[in-house]
Amino acid sequence: MIIVSKNDFSVDDVLSKMRTNETGAIVSFVGVVRGEEKGRKLVKMEIEAYEEMAEKELIKLKDHAMKNFDVQEIVIWHRVGTLFPGDNIVLIAVASAHRKDAFAAAQFLIDELKKVVPLWKKEVYEDGEVWVEDKK
């Protein structure tokens, strides 16, 4: 499942739907809006996306991970819009028979997401704002 949306997600709901009799591990990563960056208080974060292209790139990443890791299911849910400190940004969840493949696939997915998916983040502070460039 791939979702790019303003809507929040429930980690519990997503993970419960990934369980099967063959699942031995579900690894999840949740990115959250920090309230402070380098001593500056964050008021909000604005995330923009070219949604159609973002979804296409996320599908490519999911397909690559499904082919190259022994995993059963992958969920990637990335939020867009205005978010506040403590809000969820992204969920990557990977189900597998074994933890090693689930961890490896999750690491691959978050690393590659930051490199190739067309998302832009603006951090708004009490004293100004800055567009964030992801570390490639």
PAMARBA-878260 format. One record per residue: residue number from 1; x, y, z of N, C-alpha, C, O in turn. Coordinates in nm, 2 decimals, padded with zeros to 4 digits, always signed. Each point is the difference from the previous one (the first is absolute). Example, Ala and Ser with C-alpha at 12.3 -4.5 7.8 and 13.67 -1.06 7.14 Angstrom:
<recs>
+------+--------+--------+--------+--------+--------+--------+--------+--------+--------+--------+--------+--------+
: resi :     nu :     nv :     nw :    cau :    cav :    caw :     cu :     cv :     cw :     ou :     ov :     ow :
+------+--------+--------+--------+--------+--------+--------+--------+--------+--------+--------+--------+--------+
:    1 : +01.32 : -00.57 : +00.78 : -00.09 : +00.12 : +00.00 : +00.09 : +00.12 : +00.00 : +00.10 : +00.00 : +00.07 :
:    2 : -00.14 : +00.11 : -00.14 : +00.09 : +00.11 : +00.00 : -00.08 : +00.11 : +00.08 : +00.05 : +00.11 : +00.01 :
+------+--------+--------+--------+--------+--------+--------+--------+--------+--------+--------+--------+--------+
</recs>
This chain:
<recs>
+------+--------+--------+--------+--------+--------+--------+--------+--------+--------+--------+--------+--------+
: resi :     nu :     nv :     nw :    cau :    cav :    caw :     cu :     cv :     cw :     ou :     ov :     ow :
+------+--------+--------+--------+--------+--------+--------+--------+--------+--------+--------+--------+--------+
:    1 : +00.08 : -00.12 : +00.00 : -00.08 : +00.12 : +00.00 : +00.09 : +00.12 : +00.00 : +00.09 : +00.02 : +00.08 :
:    2 : -00.12 : +00.07 : -00.17 : +00.07 : +00.13 : -00.01 : -00.10 : +00.11 : +00.01 : -00.10 : +00.00 : -00.07 :
:    3 : +00.13 : +00.10 : +00.17 : -00.09 : +00.11 : +00.02 : +00.08 : +00.13 : +00.01 : +00.09 : +00.00 : +00.08 :
:    4 : -00.13 : +00.10 : -00.15 : +00.05 : +00.14 : +00.02 : -00.13 : +00.08 : +00.03 : -00.09 : +00.01 : -00.09 :
:    5 : +00.08 : +00.04 : +00.21 : -00.12 : +00.06 : +00.04 : +00.02 : +00.10 : +00.12 : +00.10 : +00.00 : +00.07 :
:    6 : -00.20 : +00.09 : -00.06 : -00.01 : +00.09 : +00.11 : -00.04 : -00.07 : +00.13 : +00.02 : +00.05 : +00.11 :
:    7 : -00.09 : -00.16 : -00.13 : -00.05 : -00.08 : +00.12 : +00.11 : -00.07 : +00.08 : +00.10 : -00.05 : -00.06 :
:    8 : -00.12 : +00.05 : +00.19 : +00.09 : -00.07 : +00.09 : -00.03 : -00.15 : -00.01 : -00.10 : -00.04 : -00.06 :
:    9 : +00.20 : -00.04 : +00.11 : -00.02 : -00.14 : +00.00 : +00.01 : -00.05 : +00.15 : +00.05 : +00.06 : +00.09 :
:   10 : -00.11 : -00.18 : -00.07 : +00.01 : -00.07 : +00.12 : +00.10 : -00.11 : -00.02 : -00.03 : -00.10 : -00.07 :
:   11 : +00.14 : +00.10 : +00.14 : +00.10 : -00.11 : -00.01 : -00.06 : -00.13 : +00.04 : +00.01 : -00.10 : -00.07 :
:   12 : -00.09 : +00.10 : +00.18 : -00.06 : -00.13 : +00.04 : -00.10 : -00.05 : -00.10 : +00.01 : -00.12 : -00.03 :
:   13 : -00.09 : +00.20 : -00.04 : -00.09 : -00.05 : -00.10 : +00.08 : -00.05 : -00.12 : -00.04 : -00.11 : -00.05 :
:   14 : +00.14 : +00.18 : +00.01 : +00.08 : -00.05 : -00.12 : +00.06 : -00.13 : +00.03 : -00.01 : -00.10 : -00.07 :
:   15 : +00.08 : +00.09 : +00.19 : +00.08 : -00.12 : +00.03 : -00.10 : -00.12 : +00.02 : +00.04 : -00.11 : -00.04 :
:   16 : -00.15 : +00.13 : +00.10 : -00.09 : -00.11 : +00.03 : -00.05 : -00.06 : -00.13 : -00.03 : -00.12 : -00.01 :
:   17 : +00.01 : +00.20 : -00.10 : -00.04 : -00.05 : -00.13 : +00.11 : -00.08 : -00.07 : -00.03 : -00.06 : -00.10 :
:   18 : +00.15 : +00.08 : +00.14 : +00.11 : -00.07 : -00.07 : +00.03 : -00.14 : +00.06 : +00.08 : -00.07 : -00.07 :
:   19 : -00.14 : +00.04 : +00.18 : +00.03 : -00.13 : +00.06 : -00.07 : -00.12 : -00.08 : -00.12 : +00.01 : -00.03 :
:   20 : +00.20 : -00.11 : +00.01 : -00.05 : -00.13 : -00.06 : +00.06 : -00.11 : +00.08 : +00.08 : +00.02 : +00.09 :
:   21 : -00.12 : -00.14 : -00.12 : +00.05 : -00.12 : +00.06 : +00.15 : -00.02 : -00.03 : +00.07 : -00.07 : +00.07 :
:   22 : -00.03 : +00.13 : -00.18 : +00.14 : -00.02 : -00.05 : +00.09 : +00.11 : +00.05 : +00.12 : -00.01 : -00.01 :
:   23 : -00.17 : +00.11 : +00.07 : +00.07 : +00.12 : +00.04 : +00.07 : -00.03 : +00.13 : -00.06 : -00.04 : +00.10 :
:   24 : +00.20 : +00.06 : -00.10 : +00.07 : -00.02 : +00.12 : +00.06 : +00.13 : +00.06 : +00.05 : +00.01 : +00.11 :
:   25 : -00.05 : +00.09 : -00.20 : +00.05 : +00.13 : +00.04 : -00.07 : +00.12 : -00.07 : -00.03 : -00.02 : -00.12 :
:   26 : +00.00 : +00.12 : +00.19 : -00.04 : +00.13 : -00.07 : +00.08 : +00.11 : +00.06 : +00.00 : +00.02 : +00.12 :
:   27 : +00.08 : +00.04 : -00.21 : +00.09 : +00.11 : +00.04 : -00.07 : +00.13 : -00.05 : -00.05 : +00.01 : -00.11 :
:   28 : +00.05 : +00.09 : +00.20 : -00.06 : +00.13 : -00.04 : +00.09 : +00.11 : +00.03 : +00.07 : +00.00 : +00.10 :
:   29 : -00.08 : +00.10 : -00.18 : +00.07 : +00.13 : +00.02 : -00.10 : +00.11 : +00.00 : -00.08 : +00.00 : -00.10 :
:   30 : +00.08 : +00.08 : +00.20 : -00.09 : +00.12 : +00.00 : +00.08 : +00.12 : +00.01 : +00.07 : +00.02 : +00.10 :
:   31 : -00.07 : +00.07 : -00.20 : +00.06 : +00.13 : +00.01 : -00.10 : +00.10 : +00.06 : -00.12 : +00.00 : -00.04 :
:   32 : +00.17 : +00.08 : +00.13 : -00.08 : +00.09 : +00.08 : +00.06 : +00.14 : -00.01 : +00.12 : +00.02 : -00.01 :
:   33 : -00.21 : +00.08 : +00.01 : +00.05 : +00.14 : -00.01 : +00.06 : +00.04 : +00.14 : -00.06 : -00.01 : +00.10 :
:   34 : +00.19 : +00.05 : -00.11 : +00.07 : +00.04 : +00.13 : -00.05 : +00.14 : +00.03 : -00.04 : +00.08 : -00.08 :
:   35 : +00.05 : -00.05 : +00.21 : -00.04 : +00.14 : +00.05 : +00.11 : +00.10 : +00.00 : -00.02 : +00.11 : +00.03 :
:   36 : +00.14 : -00.16 : -00.05 : +00.12 : +00.08 : +00.01 : +00.10 : -00.05 : -00.09 : +00.02 : -00.12 : -00.02 :
:   37 : +00.05 : +00.21 : -00.05 : +00.11 : -00.03 : -00.09 : +00.12 : +00.10 : +00.02 : -00.02 : +00.12 : -00.02 :
:   38 : +00.13 : -00.17 : +00.07 : +00.12 : +00.08 : +00.02 : -00.03 : +00.12 : +00.09 : +00.04 : +00.12 : -00.02 :
:   39 : -00.12 : -00.15 : +00.13 : -00.03 : +00.11 : +00.10 : -00.12 : +00.09 : -00.04 : -00.03 : +00.09 : +00.07 :
:   40 : -00.02 : -00.11 : -00.19 : -00.11 : +00.09 : -00.05 : -00.14 : -00.07 : +00.02 : -00.01 : -00.12 : -00.03 :
:   41 : -00.09 : +00.19 : +00.08 : -00.13 : -00.06 : +00.03 : -00.08 : -00.01 : -00.13 : -00.02 : +00.11 : -00.06 :
:   42 : -00.02 : -00.23 : +00.02 : -00.08 : -00.02 : -00.12 : -00.14 : +00.03 : +00.03 : -00.06 : -00.06 : +00.10 :
:   43 : -00.01 : +00.14 : -00.18 : -00.14 : +00.03 : +00.01 : -00.08 : -00.10 : -00.08 : -00.10 : -00.06 : +00.05 :
:   44 : +00.14 : +00.04 : -00.17 : -00.07 : -00.10 : -00.09 : +00.09 : -00.04 : -00.11 : +00.11 : +00.06 : -00.03 :
:   45 : -00.15 : -00.17 : -00.04 : +00.07 : -00.04 : -00.12 : -00.10 : -00.01 : -00.12 : -00.11 : -00.06 : +00.02 :
:   46 : +00.15 : +00.11 : -00.13 : -00.09 : -00.01 : -00.12 : +00.07 : -00.10 : -00.10 : +00.11 : +00.03 : -00.04 :
:   47 : -00.18 : -00.13 : +00.01 : +00.05 : -00.10 : -00.09 : -00.08 : +00.00 : -00.13 : -00.12 : -00.01 : +00.00 :
:   48 : +00.19 : +00.03 : -00.11 : -00.06 : +00.01 : -00.13 : +00.05 : -00.12 : -00.09 : +00.11 : -00.05 : +00.02 :
:   49 : -00.20 : +00.00 : -00.11 : +00.04 : -00.11 : -00.08 : -00.06 : +00.02 : -00.14 : -00.11 : +00.06 : -00.02 :
:   50 : +00.18 : -00.11 : -00.08 : -00.06 : -00.03 : -00.13 : -00.06 : -00.14 : +00.02 : +00.07 : -00.10 : -00.03 :
:   51 : -00.19 : +00.10 : +00.07 : -00.06 : -00.12 : +00.06 : +00.00 : -00.12 : -00.10 : +00.03 : -00.11 : +00.04 :
:   52 : -00.07 : +00.14 : -00.17 : +00.00 : -00.11 : -00.10 : +00.14 : -00.06 : -00.01 : +00.01 : -00.13 : -00.01 :
:   53 : +00.09 : +00.21 : -00.01 : +00.14 : -00.05 : -00.01 : +00.05 : -00.06 : +00.13 : +00.07 : -00.10 : -00.01 :
:   54 : -00.11 : +00.16 : +00.12 : +00.04 : -00.06 : +00.13 : -00.05 : -00.14 : +00.01 : +00.07 : -00.10 : +00.04 :
:   55 : -00.20 : +00.08 : -00.07 : -00.06 : -00.14 : +00.01 : +00.07 : -00.09 : -00.10 : +00.03 : -00.12 : +00.04 :
:   56 : +00.00 : +00.16 : -00.16 : +00.07 : -00.08 : -00.10 : +00.14 : -00.05 : +00.06 : +00.04 : -00.11 : -00.02 :
:   57 : +00.03 : +00.21 : +00.07 : +00.14 : -00.03 : +00.06 : -00.01 : -00.10 : +00.12 : +00.08 : -00.08 : +00.01 :
:   58 : -00.18 : +00.10 : +00.07 : -00.02 : -00.08 : +00.12 : -00.04 : -00.15 : -00.05 : +00.05 : -00.09 : +00.06 :
:   59 : -00.13 : +00.08 : -00.16 : -00.03 : -00.13 : -00.06 : +00.13 : -00.07 : -00.05 : +00.02 : -00.12 : +00.02 :
:   60 : +00.06 : +00.20 : -00.09 : +00.13 : -00.06 : -00.05 : +00.08 : -00.05 : +00.12 : +00.06 : -00.11 : -00.01 :
:   61 : -00.05 : +00.19 : +00.11 : +00.08 : -00.04 : +00.12 : -00.06 : -00.13 : +00.06 : +00.08 : -00.09 : +00.04 :
:   62 : -00.21 : +00.09 : -00.02 : -00.06 : -00.12 : +00.05 : +00.02 : -00.12 : -00.08 : +00.04 : -00.10 : +00.05 :
:   63 : -00.05 : +00.11 : -00.18 : +00.02 : -00.11 : -00.09 : +00.14 : -00.05 : +00.00 : +00.03 : -00.12 : +00.01 :
:   64 : +00.07 : +00.21 : +00.00 : +00.14 : -00.03 : +00.01 : +00.02 : -00.08 : +00.13 : +00.07 : -00.10 : +00.00 :
:   65 : -00.12 : +00.15 : +00.11 : +00.02 : -00.07 : +00.13 : -00.07 : -00.13 : +00.00 : +00.06 : -00.10 : +00.05 :
:   66 : -00.17 : +00.08 : -00.11 : -00.07 : -00.13 : +00.00 : +00.08 : -00.10 : -00.08 : +00.00 : -00.12 : +00.03 :
:   67 : +00.07 : +00.17 : -00.14 : +00.08 : -00.09 : -00.08 : +00.13 : -00.04 : +00.07 : +00.05 : -00.11 : -00.02 :
:   68 : +00.01 : +00.20 : +00.09 : +00.14 : -00.01 : +00.05 : +00.01 : -00.04 : +00.14 : +00.11 : -00.03 : +00.05 :
:   69 : -00.22 : +00.02 : +00.03 : +00.00 : -00.04 : +00.14 : -00.11 : -00.10 : +00.01 : -00.10 : +00.00 : -00.07 :
:   70 : +00.12 : -00.10 : +00.16 : -00.10 : -00.10 : +00.02 : -00.11 : +00.05 : +00.10 : +00.00 : -00.02 : +00.12 :
:   71 : -00.09 : +00.10 : -00.18 : -00.11 : +00.07 : +00.08 : -00.13 : -00.04 : -00.06 : -00.02 : -00.03 : -00.12 :
:   72 : -00.09 : +00.04 : +00.21 : -00.13 : -00.03 : -00.04 : -00.09 : +00.12 : -00.04 : -00.08 : -00.01 : -00.10 :
:   73 : +00.10 : +00.12 : +00.17 : -00.08 : +00.12 : -00.02 : +00.07 : +00.12 : +00.04 : +00.08 : +00.00 : +00.09 :
:   74 : -00.11 : +00.11 : -00.16 : +00.06 : +00.13 : +00.03 : -00.11 : +00.11 : +00.00 : -00.08 : +00.00 : -00.09 :
:   75 : +00.09 : +00.08 : +00.19 : -00.09 : +00.12 : +00.00 : +00.09 : +00.12 : +00.02 : +00.08 : +00.01 : +00.08 :
:   76 : -00.11 : +00.09 : -00.17 : +00.07 : +00.13 : +00.01 : -00.11 : +00.11 : +00.00 : -00.08 : +00.00 : -00.10 :
:   77 : +00.07 : +00.08 : +00.20 : -00.10 : +00.10 : +00.02 : +00.08 : +00.13 : +00.03 : +00.05 : +00.01 : +00.11 :
:   78 : -00.06 : +00.08 : -00.20 : +00.07 : +00.13 : +00.02 : -00.10 : +00.11 : +00.00 : -00.09 : +00.01 : -00.09 :
:   79 : +00.10 : +00.08 : +00.19 : -00.10 : +00.11 : +00.01 : +00.05 : +00.12 : -00.07 : +00.12 : +00.02 : -00.01 :
:   80 : -00.21 : +00.06 : -00.03 : +00.03 : +00.13 : -00.06 : -00.09 : +00.10 : +00.07 : -00.09 : -00.03 : +00.08 :
:   81 : +00.12 : +00.16 : -00.10 : -00.08 : +00.11 : +00.06 : +00.07 : +00.06 : +00.12 : +00.12 : -00.02 : +00.01 :
:   82 : -00.19 : +00.08 : +00.07 : +00.05 : +00.07 : +00.12 : +00.00 : -00.09 : +00.12 : -00.11 : -00.05 : +00.04 :
:   83 : +00.23 : +00.02 : +00.02 : +00.01 : -00.08 : +00.11 : +00.07 : +00.07 : +00.12 : +00.06 : +00.10 : -00.03 :
:   84 : -00.09 : -00.14 : +00.15 : +00.05 : +00.06 : +00.12 : +00.09 : -00.09 : +00.08 : -00.01 : -00.12 : -00.02 :
:   85 : +00.09 : +00.17 : +00.11 : +00.09 : -00.08 : +00.08 : -00.08 : -00.11 : +00.06 : -00.10 : +00.02 : +00.06 :
:   86 : +00.16 : -00.14 : -00.07 : -00.07 : -00.12 : +00.05 : -00.08 : -00.08 : -00.10 : -00.04 : -00.11 : +00.03 :
:   87 : +00.00 : +00.18 : -00.14 : -00.08 : -00.07 : -00.10 : +00.08 : -00.10 : -00.08 : +00.13 : +00.01 : -00.01 :
:   88 : -00.19 : -00.12 : -00.03 : +00.06 : -00.10 : -00.09 : +00.02 : +00.06 : -00.14 : -00.08 : +00.08 : -00.05 :
:   89 : +00.20 : -00.11 : -00.01 : +00.03 : +00.04 : -00.13 : -00.01 : -00.12 : -00.10 : -00.07 : +00.00 : -00.10 :
:   90 : +00.14 : -00.11 : +00.14 : +00.01 : -00.12 : -00.09 : +00.00 : -00.13 : +00.08 : +00.05 : +00.00 : +00.11 :
:   91 : -00.12 : -00.10 : -00.17 : +00.01 : -00.13 : +00.05 : +00.05 : -00.10 : -00.10 : -00.05 : +00.00 : -00.12 :
:   92 : +00.15 : -00.07 : +00.15 : +00.04 : -00.11 : -00.08 : -00.01 : -00.13 : +00.08 : +00.06 : -00.01 : +00.11 :
:   93 : -00.14 : -00.08 : -00.16 : -00.02 : -00.13 : +00.07 : +00.03 : -00.11 : -00.09 : -00.05 : +00.00 : -00.12 :
:   94 : +00.12 : -00.10 : +00.17 : +00.04 : -00.12 : -00.09 : -00.03 : -00.12 : +00.08 : +00.05 : -00.02 : +00.11 :
:   95 : -00.12 : -00.07 : -00.17 : -00.03 : -00.13 : +00.06 : +00.08 : -00.11 : -00.08 : +00.02 : +00.00 : -00.12 :
:   96 : +00.04 : -00.09 : +00.20 : +00.08 : -00.11 : -00.05 : -00.01 : -00.12 : +00.09 : -00.05 : +00.01 : +00.11 :
:   97 : +00.10 : -00.12 : -00.16 : +00.00 : -00.12 : +00.09 : +00.11 : +00.01 : +00.10 : +00.00 : -00.05 : +00.11 :
:   98 : +00.11 : +00.13 : -00.15 : +00.11 : +00.02 : +00.09 : +00.04 : +00.14 : +00.02 : -00.01 : +00.08 : -00.10 :
:   99 : +00.06 : -00.04 : +00.21 : +00.04 : +00.14 : +00.03 : +00.11 : +00.06 : -00.08 : -00.01 : +00.12 : -00.04 :
:  100 : +00.11 : -00.20 : +00.00 : +00.11 : +00.05 : -00.07 : -00.04 : +00.07 : -00.13 : +00.04 : +00.11 : -00.03 :
:  101 : -00.13 : -00.18 : -00.05 : -00.04 : +00.06 : -00.12 : -00.09 : +00.12 : +00.02 : +00.00 : +00.10 : -00.08 :
:  102 : -00.09 : -00.11 : +00.18 : -00.09 : +00.12 : +00.03 : +00.08 : +00.12 : +00.04 : -00.03 : +00.11 : -00.05 :
:  103 : +00.13 : -00.12 : +00.13 : +00.09 : +00.11 : +00.04 : +00.07 : +00.06 : -00.12 : +00.01 : +00.12 : -00.02 :
:  104 : +00.05 : -00.21 : -00.06 : +00.08 : +00.04 : -00.12 : -00.09 : +00.08 : -00.10 : +00.04 : +00.10 : -00.05 :
:  105 : -00.16 : -00.16 : +00.03 : -00.09 : +00.07 : -00.10 : -00.05 : +00.13 : +00.06 : +00.00 : +00.10 : -00.08 :
:  106 : -00.03 : -00.09 : +00.20 : -00.04 : +00.13 : +00.06 : +00.11 : +00.11 : -00.01 : -00.03 : +00.11 : -00.03 :
:  107 : +00.15 : -00.15 : +00.06 : +00.12 : +00.09 : -00.01 : +00.01 : +00.05 : -00.14 : +00.02 : +00.11 : -00.03 :
:  108 : -00.02 : -00.21 : -00.07 : +00.01 : +00.04 : -00.14 : -00.11 : +00.10 : -00.04 : +00.03 : +00.10 : -00.06 :
:  109 : -00.15 : -00.13 : +00.10 : -00.12 : +00.08 : -00.04 : +00.01 : +00.15 : +00.05 : -00.02 : +00.09 : -00.07 :
:  110 : +00.06 : -00.07 : +00.20 : +00.00 : +00.13 : +00.05 : +00.12 : +00.08 : -00.06 : -00.01 : +00.12 : -00.03 :
:  111 : +00.13 : -00.19 : +00.01 : +00.11 : +00.06 : -00.06 : -00.03 : +00.05 : -00.14 : +00.04 : +00.11 : -00.04 :
:  112 : -00.10 : -00.20 : -00.04 : -00.03 : +00.03 : -00.14 : -00.11 : +00.10 : -00.01 : +00.00 : +00.08 : -00.09 :
:  113 : -00.10 : -00.09 : +00.17 : -00.11 : +00.10 : +00.00 : +00.06 : +00.14 : +00.01 : -00.04 : +00.09 : -00.08 :
:  114 : +00.13 : -00.07 : +00.17 : +00.06 : +00.14 : +00.02 : +00.08 : +00.04 : -00.13 : +00.02 : +00.12 : -00.02 :
:  115 : +00.03 : -00.21 : -00.06 : +00.08 : +00.03 : -00.11 : -00.08 : +00.03 : -00.13 : +00.03 : +00.09 : -00.08 :
:  116 : -00.14 : -00.17 : +00.06 : -00.07 : +00.01 : -00.13 : -00.14 : +00.04 : -00.01 : -00.05 : +00.04 : -00.10 :
:  117 : -00.02 : -00.03 : +00.21 : -00.14 : +00.04 : +00.00 : -00.02 : +00.15 : +00.01 : +00.06 : +00.06 : +00.08 :
:  118 : -00.13 : +00.00 : -00.18 : -00.01 : +00.14 : -00.01 : -00.09 : +00.06 : +00.11 : -00.12 : +00.02 : -00.01 :
:  119 : +00.18 : +00.00 : +00.13 : -00.07 : +00.06 : +00.12 : +00.09 : +00.12 : +00.04 : +00.12 : +00.00 : +00.00 :
:  120 : -00.19 : +00.11 : +00.04 : +00.07 : +00.12 : +00.05 : -00.05 : +00.04 : +00.13 : -00.12 : +00.00 : +00.03 :
:  121 : +00.22 : +00.03 : +00.06 : -00.04 : +00.03 : +00.14 : +00.04 : +00.14 : +00.03 : +00.12 : +00.04 : -00.02 :
:  122 : -00.21 : +00.04 : +00.08 : +00.04 : +00.13 : +00.05 : -00.03 : +00.00 : +00.15 : -00.11 : -00.02 : +00.05 :
:  123 : +00.22 : +00.06 : +00.02 : -00.01 : +00.01 : +00.15 : -00.03 : +00.14 : +00.03 : +00.08 : +00.09 : -00.04 :
:  124 : -00.18 : -00.06 : +00.12 : -00.04 : +00.13 : +00.04 : +00.03 : +00.01 : +00.15 : -00.05 : -00.07 : +00.08 :
:  125 : +00.15 : +00.17 : -00.05 : +00.04 : +00.02 : +00.14 : -00.06 : +00.13 : +00.05 : -00.06 : +00.08 : -00.08 :
:  126 : +00.08 : -00.06 : +00.21 : -00.05 : +00.13 : +00.06 : +00.07 : +00.12 : -00.07 : -00.06 : +00.11 : +00.00 :
:  127 : +00.18 : -00.13 : -00.04 : +00.08 : +00.11 : -00.05 : +00.04 : -00.01 : -00.15 : +00.09 : +00.06 : -00.05 :
:  128 : -00.17 : -00.14 : -00.03 : +00.02 : -00.01 : -00.14 : -00.03 : -00.14 : -00.05 : -00.06 : -00.08 : +00.07 :
:  129 : +00.09 : +00.06 : -00.20 : -00.03 : -00.13 : -00.06 : +00.11 : -00.04 : -00.10 : +00.08 : +00.09 : -00.04 :
:  130 : -00.07 : -00.22 : +00.02 : +00.10 : -00.05 : -00.09 : -00.05 : -00.13 : -00.07 : -00.07 : -00.08 : +00.06 :
:  131 : +00.10 : +00.07 : -00.19 : -00.03 : -00.12 : -00.08 : +00.11 : -00.10 : +00.04 : +00.12 : +00.03 : +00.00 :
:  132 : -00.16 : -00.15 : +00.03 : +00.09 : -00.11 : +00.04 : +00.05 : -00.08 : -00.12 : -00.08 : -00.04 : -00.09 :
:  133 : +00.21 : +00.03 : +00.08 : +00.05 : -00.09 : -00.11 : +00.04 : -00.13 : +00.07 : +00.08 : +00.00 : +00.09 :
:  134 : -00.14 : -00.11 : -00.14 : +00.03 : -00.13 : +00.06 : +00.14 : -00.04 : -00.03 : +00.06 : +00.04 : -00.10 :
:  135 : +00.00 : -00.12 : +00.19 : +00.14 : -00.04 : -00.02 : -00.01 : -00.12 : -00.09 : -00.06 : -00.10 : +00.02 :
:  136 : +00.13 : +00.12 : -00.13 : +00.00 : -00.10 : -00.11 : +00.10 : -00.11 : +00.03 : +00.01 : -00.10 : -00.08 :
+------+--------+--------+--------+--------+--------+--------+--------+--------+--------+--------+--------+--------+
</recs>
